[in-house]
Amino acid sequence: MEIYSQRRDRHPARSAHLRLGHPLDDIDSGVNFILEENFMTWPSSYFMKVYGKFWLAQTGFILSLRAFAEAAKETLVFLGCWQGLHLIPTWKGTDRRLIRLRAVLFLATVACLLIFVTGYDTLRAIFFPKDMVLYVTVASMAALWYFLRQPRLPRAPGLILLLIFSSLLAFRILLRMTPGEYAMYYNGPVVLSFLLLLRPLIPQSGSGHRFVFPAVLLLCLGCLAVPALYTRKVVTETAGCVPLTTERGTIAVKRSLAEQYRAGIRFMKEKNAKVEAVLSVPEDASLCFLSGTHCPTRILQFTPGSLVPGKMTEETIREIAEKRVRYLVWSNGLFPEHGVLRFGTDFDQTMGSYLTSHYRRTVVLSPNYVRLGEGNAYIWERIPESESQSPGSRAMMTIPSPDATASRPTRG
């Protein structure tokens, strides 16, 4: 107190700043709170620093020589095929030696696809290439450079804007364009740009003019066939799904998952009626939505990187204690898309240690048999303070072993 009093007398302005806080400090702390604790994909966030590189690589954003070398090989196959298709309606106006060279290249490409690539992947290599975003990105830079040199082109600005927008929107799937999974949220404008870039390959005049409509139709149908076949595959794989009907609507899920969710929703509703808080970890925040209950903490899910070590972790632990969370629904989800697996063991160890030292595992969420590799969950109950004081009660419960855990589908 004496030291503080002396400093306050020497620097009255600084003393007022310490006591009341400066508006700029409040703004700075607010910005940091939003960017570091709520915006996981911000470049300087904890998630991006620790898990960002691995996560981006899983979705297709890989900036390495090996990845670009692989993309170059796939591009050669793509160009070899399309230059051959372009030769069919335009061969009459082409030099004979060039015709032979292009024909050999086309036949070699077709032979390579037939020998080394399956039917569906062959269609993808031609009409829905994995490096589609890369092609659109390169085309956008080339188009912008050309427009700067020829600014009087009337239709160029709209096309350039579309190409640039598509590239920026889908940069995270740069080398992994797919008709589903994570790419489905970004691939729409990319496909449109891709079709527009292939349009000049179709001759508009001369002897090949009669091929315009069939060629455009083939291009569009080929591009649509890839997601159509993918959808058929997904529908076949989910044929055994059953409806999960709640107050929020109906969704189709695996039978074992439906049983788990029905048990979880029933449990959360029962405890909510008794004003007993339940927290779902590490994920499955949809349990709160489907059961019509509120999450007792600000953090809805404890996926890798969502809980920042230090102040944020301490505040969450304090919030769990203050809200008197009595039960945990602890599922066995894994997170391979982030390069780690188990919550509390491979990441968020501080939170895992707190939960396992203050809660004990009681019963399985659903008594129905669950096969190895399928989703499962246990009910954990908070240890009473009278028991937690005794040394014997401090033995920590083990987190479910890897043999009992199930990997989650990649979100992409």
C-alpha positions as CSV (number, residue, x, y, z in Angstrom):
1,M,0.0,0.0,0.0
2,E,2.8,2.4,0.8
3,I,4.6,1.7,-2.5
4,Y,1.4,2.2,-4.4
5,S,0.7,5.5,-2.5
6,Q,4.2,6.8,-3.5
7,R,3.7,5.9,-7.1
8,R,0.3,7.5,-7.2
9,D,1.6,10.8,-5.8
10,R,4.4,10.9,-8.4
11,H,2.3,10.1,-11.3
12,P,-1.3,11.2,-10.7
13,A,-2.3,10.7,-14.3
14,R,-1.0,7.2,-14.4
15,S,-2.7,6.5,-11.0
16,A,-6.0,7.5,-12.5
17,H,-5.3,5.4,-15.5
18,L,-4.7,2.4,-13.3
19,R,-7.8,2.9,-11.2
20,L,-10.3,3.8,-13.9
21,G,-8.8,2.2,-17.0
22,H,-8.1,4.0,-20.3
23,P,-10.8,3.8,-23.1
24,L,-8.2,2.7,-25.6
25,D,-7.3,-0.2,-23.3
26,D,-10.9,-1.2,-23.2
27,I,-11.2,-1.1,-26.9
28,D,-8.0,-3.1,-27.3
29,S,-9.1,-5.8,-24.9
30,G,-12.5,-6.0,-26.6
31,V,-10.9,-6.4,-30.0
32,N,-8.6,-9.1,-28.6
33,F,-11.6,-10.8,-26.9
34,I,-13.4,-11.0,-30.2
35,L,-10.5,-12.1,-32.4
36,E,-8.6,-14.4,-30.0
37,E,-11.5,-16.0,-28.1
38,N,-14.4,-16.0,-30.6
39,F,-12.9,-15.8,-34.2
40,M,-11.1,-19.2,-34.4
41,T,-9.9,-18.7,-38.0
42,W,-8.4,-15.3,-37.4
43,P,-4.7,-15.6,-38.4
44,S,-3.3,-14.7,-35.0
45,S,-5.8,-16.9,-33.0
46,Y,-4.7,-19.7,-30.8
47,F,-6.5,-22.2,-33.1
48,M,-4.7,-21.1,-36.2
49,K,-1.3,-21.0,-34.5
50,V,-1.5,-24.5,-33.1
51,Y,-3.9,-26.4,-35.4
52,G,-4.3,-24.1,-38.4
53,K,-1.5,-25.5,-40.7
54,F,-2.7,-29.1,-40.2
55,W,-6.4,-28.2,-40.6
56,L,-5.8,-26.2,-43.7
57,A,-3.7,-29.0,-45.2
58,Q,-6.6,-31.4,-44.6
59,T,-9.0,-29.1,-46.5
60,G,-6.6,-28.6,-49.4
61,F,-4.6,-25.4,-48.7
62,I,-1.1,-26.8,-49.0
63,L,1.7,-24.6,-50.2
64,S,4.6,-27.0,-50.7
65,L,6.7,-28.1,-53.7
66,R,5.5,-31.7,-53.3
67,A,1.8,-30.6,-53.4
68,F,2.3,-28.4,-56.5
69,A,4.3,-31.1,-58.2
70,E,1.4,-33.5,-57.8
71,A,-0.9,-30.8,-59.0
72,A,1.3,-30.3,-62.1
73,K,1.0,-34.0,-63.0
74,E,-2.8,-33.9,-62.7
75,T,-2.8,-30.7,-64.8
76,L,-0.9,-32.5,-67.6
77,V,-3.6,-35.2,-67.7
78,F,-6.3,-32.6,-67.6
79,L,-4.8,-30.5,-70.5
80,G,-3.9,-33.7,-72.5
81,C,-7.5,-34.8,-72.4
82,W,-9.1,-31.4,-73.2
83,Q,-6.7,-30.5,-76.0
84,G,-7.7,-33.8,-77.6
85,L,-11.4,-33.1,-77.2
86,H,-10.8,-29.6,-78.7
87,L,-9.0,-31.2,-81.7
88,I,-12.1,-33.3,-82.7
89,P,-14.2,-30.3,-84.1
90,T,-11.2,-28.2,-85.2
91,W,-8.8,-30.8,-86.9
92,K,-9.5,-29.5,-90.5
93,G,-7.8,-26.2,-89.8
94,T,-4.9,-27.7,-88.0
95,D,-1.4,-28.6,-89.4
96,R,-1.0,-32.3,-89.9
97,R,2.1,-32.7,-87.9
98,L,0.4,-30.9,-85.0
99,I,-2.6,-33.1,-85.4
100,R,-0.5,-36.2,-85.0
101,L,1.3,-34.8,-82.0
102,R,-1.9,-33.8,-80.3
103,A,-3.6,-37.1,-81.2
104,V,-0.7,-39.1,-79.7
105,L,-0.9,-36.9,-76.5
106,F,-4.6,-37.4,-76.3
107,L,-4.4,-41.2,-76.7
108,A,-1.6,-41.4,-74.2
109,T,-3.7,-39.5,-71.7
110,V,-6.8,-41.7,-72.3
111,A,-4.6,-44.8,-71.9
112,C,-3.2,-43.5,-68.6
113,L,-6.7,-42.8,-67.3
114,L,-8.0,-46.2,-68.3
115,I,-5.1,-48.1,-66.8
116,F,-4.4,-46.2,-63.5
117,V,-7.7,-44.4,-62.7
118,T,-11.1,-45.9,-61.9
119,G,-14.2,-44.8,-63.7
120,Y,-15.5,-42.2,-61.2
121,D,-12.1,-40.7,-60.7
122,T,-11.6,-40.6,-64.5
123,L,-14.8,-38.5,-64.8
124,R,-13.5,-36.3,-62.0
125,A,-10.1,-35.8,-63.6
126,I,-11.8,-34.5,-66.8
127,F,-14.9,-32.6,-65.6
128,F,-14.3,-31.9,-61.9
129,P,-10.5,-31.7,-61.3
130,K,-9.2,-31.7,-57.8
131,D,-7.1,-28.6,-58.6
132,M,-10.0,-26.6,-60.0
133,V,-9.5,-23.7,-57.5
134,L,-5.9,-23.5,-58.5
135,Y,-6.8,-23.2,-62.2
136,V,-9.4,-20.5,-61.4
137,T,-6.8,-18.6,-59.3
138,V,-4.2,-18.7,-62.0
139,A,-6.8,-17.6,-64.6
140,S,-7.9,-14.7,-62.4
141,M,-4.3,-13.4,-62.2
142,A,-3.7,-13.8,-65.9
143,A,-7.1,-12.1,-66.7
144,L,-6.3,-9.2,-64.4
145,W,-2.9,-8.7,-66.0
146,Y,-4.4,-8.8,-69.5
147,F,-7.1,-6.4,-68.6
148,L,-4.6,-3.9,-67.2
149,R,-2.9,-3.9,-70.6
150,Q,-6.2,-3.9,-72.6
151,P,-8.6,-1.9,-70.4
152,R,-11.2,-1.4,-73.1
153,L,-12.5,-4.9,-73.2
154,P,-16.2,-4.5,-72.3
155,R,-16.9,-7.9,-70.7
156,A,-13.6,-8.3,-68.9
157,P,-14.4,-6.6,-65.5
158,G,-17.3,-8.9,-64.7
159,L,-15.4,-12.0,-65.5
160,I,-12.3,-10.9,-63.6
161,L,-14.4,-10.0,-60.6
162,L,-16.0,-13.5,-60.7
163,L,-12.7,-15.2,-60.9
164,I,-11.1,-13.2,-58.1
165,F,-14.1,-13.7,-55.9
166,S,-14.2,-17.4,-56.5
167,S,-10.5,-17.7,-55.7
168,L,-10.7,-15.8,-52.5
169,L,-13.8,-17.6,-51.3
170,A,-12.4,-21.1,-51.9
171,F,-8.7,-20.6,-51.2
172,R,-8.9,-23.1,-48.3
173,I,-9.7,-25.9,-50.8
174,L,-7.0,-24.8,-53.3
175,L,-5.8,-28.3,-54.1
176,R,-8.8,-30.4,-52.8
177,M,-11.9,-29.5,-54.8
178,T,-14.6,-32.1,-54.1
179,P,-18.3,-32.3,-54.8
180,G,-19.0,-32.8,-51.1
181,E,-17.6,-32.6,-47.6
182,Y,-15.9,-29.3,-46.6
183,A,-15.7,-28.0,-50.2
184,M,-19.4,-28.0,-50.7
185,Y,-19.6,-24.6,-48.8
186,Y,-17.3,-22.8,-51.2
187,N,-17.3,-24.6,-54.6
188,G,-20.4,-23.1,-56.3
189,P,-18.7,-20.0,-57.8
190,V,-15.6,-22.0,-58.6
191,V,-17.6,-24.4,-60.7
192,L,-19.2,-21.5,-62.6
193,S,-15.8,-20.0,-63.2
194,F,-14.4,-23.3,-64.4
195,L,-17.2,-23.7,-66.9
196,L,-16.7,-20.2,-68.2
197,L,-13.0,-20.9,-68.6
198,L,-13.6,-24.0,-70.6
199,R,-16.2,-22.3,-72.9
200,P,-13.5,-20.9,-75.3
201,L,-12.4,-24.4,-76.1
202,I,-15.6,-24.9,-78.0
203,P,-15.4,-23.4,-81.5
204,Q,-17.9,-20.7,-82.3
205,S,-17.6,-20.7,-86.1
206,G,-16.2,-22.6,-89.0
207,S,-16.7,-26.4,-89.6
208,G,-16.9,-26.9,-85.8
209,H,-19.9,-24.6,-85.4
210,R,-22.4,-27.5,-85.4
211,F,-20.6,-29.0,-82.4
212,V,-21.3,-26.0,-80.2
213,F,-24.5,-27.2,-78.5
214,P,-23.5,-30.9,-78.1
215,A,-20.1,-29.8,-76.7
216,V,-21.7,-27.4,-74.2
217,L,-24.2,-30.0,-73.2
218,L,-21.4,-32.6,-72.7
219,L,-19.4,-30.2,-70.6
220,C,-22.3,-29.3,-68.4
221,L,-23.6,-32.9,-68.0
222,G,-20.0,-34.2,-67.3
223,C,-19.6,-31.5,-64.6
224,L,-23.0,-32.4,-63.1
225,A,-22.4,-36.1,-63.3
226,V,-19.6,-36.0,-60.7
227,P,-21.7,-34.6,-57.8
228,A,-24.7,-36.7,-58.9
229,L,-22.6,-39.9,-58.6
230,Y,-21.2,-38.7,-55.3
231,T,-24.7,-38.1,-54.0
232,R,-25.7,-41.6,-55.1
233,K,-22.8,-43.0,-53.2
234,V,-23.7,-41.0,-50.1
235,V,-27.4,-42.1,-50.3
236,T,-26.3,-45.7,-50.6
237,E,-24.0,-45.5,-47.6
238,T,-26.8,-43.9,-45.5
239,A,-29.5,-46.4,-46.5
240,G,-29.5,-47.9,-43.0
241,C,-30.1,-44.5,-41.3
242,V,-33.2,-44.1,-39.2
243,P,-35.2,-40.9,-38.5
244,L,-34.4,-38.9,-35.4
245,T,-37.5,-36.9,-34.6
246,T,-37.5,-34.1,-32.1
247,E,-39.4,-30.9,-31.4
248,R,-36.9,-29.2,-33.8
249,G,-37.7,-31.5,-36.7
250,T,-36.5,-34.8,-38.2
251,I,-33.0,-35.8,-39.4
252,A,-31.7,-39.1,-40.6
253,V,-28.8,-40.6,-38.6
254,K,-27.3,-44.0,-37.9
255,R,-29.4,-46.3,-35.7
256,S,-26.8,-46.3,-32.9
257,L,-26.4,-42.5,-33.0
258,A,-30.2,-42.1,-32.9
259,E,-30.4,-44.2,-29.7
260,Q,-27.5,-42.1,-28.1
261,Y,-29.2,-38.8,-29.0
262,R,-32.6,-39.9,-27.8
263,A,-31.1,-40.9,-24.4
264,G,-29.1,-37.7,-24.3
265,I,-32.1,-35.5,-25.1
266,R,-34.2,-37.3,-22.5
267,F,-31.5,-37.0,-19.9
268,M,-31.0,-33.3,-20.5
269,K,-34.7,-32.6,-20.4
270,E,-35.2,-34.5,-17.1
271,K,-32.3,-32.6,-15.4
272,N,-33.4,-29.3,-16.8
273,A,-36.8,-29.8,-15.3
274,K,-35.1,-30.2,-11.9
275,V,-33.0,-27.1,-12.5
276,E,-29.8,-29.2,-12.7
277,A,-27.2,-27.9,-15.2
278,V,-25.8,-30.4,-17.8
279,L,-22.7,-29.7,-19.9
280,S,-21.9,-31.7,-23.0
281,V,-18.3,-32.3,-23.8
282,P,-16.2,-32.2,-25.9
283,E,-18.8,-31.5,-28.6
284,D,-22.4,-32.5,-29.4
285,A,-23.6,-29.0,-28.7
286,S,-26.7,-30.0,-30.8
287,L,-27.9,-31.8,-27.7
288,C,-28.8,-28.5,-26.2
289,F,-30.6,-27.4,-29.3
290,L,-32.5,-30.6,-29.8
291,S,-33.5,-30.8,-26.1
292,G,-34.5,-27.2,-25.9
293,T,-32.1,-26.4,-23.0
294,H,-29.3,-23.8,-22.6
295,C,-25.6,-24.5,-22.4
296,P,-24.5,-23.5,-18.9
297,T,-21.2,-22.0,-20.2
298,R,-20.2,-19.5,-22.8
299,I,-18.2,-22.2,-24.6
300,L,-20.6,-24.5,-26.6
301,Q,-18.0,-27.0,-27.6
302,F,-14.5,-28.0,-26.6
303,T,-13.0,-28.8,-30.0
304,P,-9.3,-28.4,-30.5
305,G,-8.4,-24.7,-30.3
306,S,-11.8,-23.4,-29.2
307,L,-10.6,-23.1,-25.6
308,V,-7.5,-20.8,-25.3
309,P,-5.1,-21.8,-22.5
310,G,-4.7,-19.3,-19.6
311,K,-7.3,-16.7,-18.9
312,M,-10.1,-18.2,-21.1
313,T,-9.6,-21.7,-19.6
314,E,-9.6,-20.3,-16.0
315,E,-12.8,-18.3,-16.7
316,T,-14.5,-21.3,-18.2
317,I,-13.6,-23.4,-15.1
318,R,-14.8,-20.7,-12.8
319,E,-18.0,-20.5,-14.9
320,I,-18.6,-24.2,-14.5
321,A,-18.2,-23.9,-10.7
322,E,-20.4,-20.8,-10.4
323,K,-23.2,-22.3,-12.6
324,R,-23.1,-25.4,-10.4
325,V,-22.9,-27.8,-13.4
326,R,-23.8,-31.1,-11.9
327,Y,-23.6,-33.5,-14.8
328,L,-21.5,-34.0,-17.9
329,V,-22.4,-35.9,-21.0
330,W,-18.9,-36.9,-22.1
331,S,-18.8,-38.4,-25.6
332,N,-16.0,-40.3,-27.2
333,G,-15.5,-38.2,-30.3
334,L,-12.1,-37.9,-31.9
335,F,-10.6,-35.0,-33.9
336,P,-8.2,-36.4,-36.5
337,E,-8.8,-33.4,-38.9
338,H,-7.0,-31.3,-36.3
339,G,-4.1,-33.7,-35.8
340,V,-5.1,-34.6,-32.3
341,L,-7.6,-37.2,-30.9
342,R,-8.9,-37.1,-27.3
343,F,-10.2,-34.1,-25.4
344,G,-8.5,-33.8,-22.0
345,T,-5.6,-36.0,-23.0
346,D,-4.2,-34.8,-26.4
347,F,-5.5,-31.2,-26.0
348,D,-7.2,-29.1,-23.3
349,Q,-5.3,-31.1,-20.6
350,T,-6.0,-28.4,-18.0
351,M,-9.8,-28.6,-18.5
352,G,-9.6,-32.4,-18.7
353,S,-7.8,-32.5,-15.4
354,Y,-10.3,-30.2,-13.7
355,L,-13.3,-32.3,-15.0
356,T,-11.8,-35.6,-14.1
357,S,-10.9,-34.4,-10.6
358,H,-14.3,-32.8,-9.9
359,Y,-16.6,-35.3,-11.6
360,R,-16.8,-39.1,-11.6
361,R,-18.1,-41.3,-14.3
362,T,-21.3,-43.0,-13.3
363,V,-23.3,-44.8,-16.1
364,V,-23.3,-45.1,-19.8
365,L,-25.7,-42.7,-21.6
366,S,-27.5,-45.5,-23.5
367,P,-27.5,-49.1,-22.3
368,N,-27.8,-50.4,-25.8
369,Y,-24.9,-52.3,-27.3
370,V,-22.5,-50.1,-29.3
371,R,-20.0,-51.6,-31.7
372,L,-16.3,-50.7,-31.7
373,G,-15.7,-47.5,-33.5
374,E,-19.2,-46.1,-33.0
375,G,-20.2,-43.1,-31.0
376,N,-20.8,-43.5,-27.3
377,A,-21.1,-41.3,-24.2
378,Y,-21.0,-41.5,-20.4
379,I,-22.7,-39.6,-17.7
380,W,-20.3,-37.9,-15.2
381,E,-21.6,-36.5,-11.9
382,R,-20.0,-33.8,-9.9
383,I,-18.3,-35.1,-6.8
384,P,-19.8,-33.6,-3.6
385,E,-17.5,-31.3,-1.7
386,S,-17.7,-33.5,1.4
387,E,-16.2,-36.4,-0.6
388,S,-13.8,-34.3,-2.6
389,Q,-12.0,-33.3,0.6
390,S,-11.0,-36.8,1.4
391,P,-7.6,-38.1,-0.1
392,G,-9.2,-41.3,-1.4
393,S,-11.8,-39.4,-3.4
394,R,-9.1,-37.5,-5.3
395,A,-8.3,-40.4,-7.5
396,M,-9.0,-39.2,-11.0
397,M,-11.2,-41.1,-13.3
398,T,-9.5,-42.1,-16.6
399,I,-10.7,-40.6,-19.8
400,P,-12.3,-43.3,-22.2
401,S,-9.5,-45.3,-23.8
402,P,-8.8,-45.1,-27.6
403,D,-10.4,-48.6,-28.0
404,A,-13.7,-47.2,-26.9
405,T,-13.6,-44.0,-28.9
406,A,-15.1,-43.2,-32.3
407,S,-13.8,-40.8,-34.9
408,R,-16.1,-38.2,-36.2
409,P,-16.8,-37.4,-39.8
410,T,-14.5,-34.7,-41.1
411,R,-16.4,-31.3,-41.3
412,G,-14.7,-30.2,-43.3
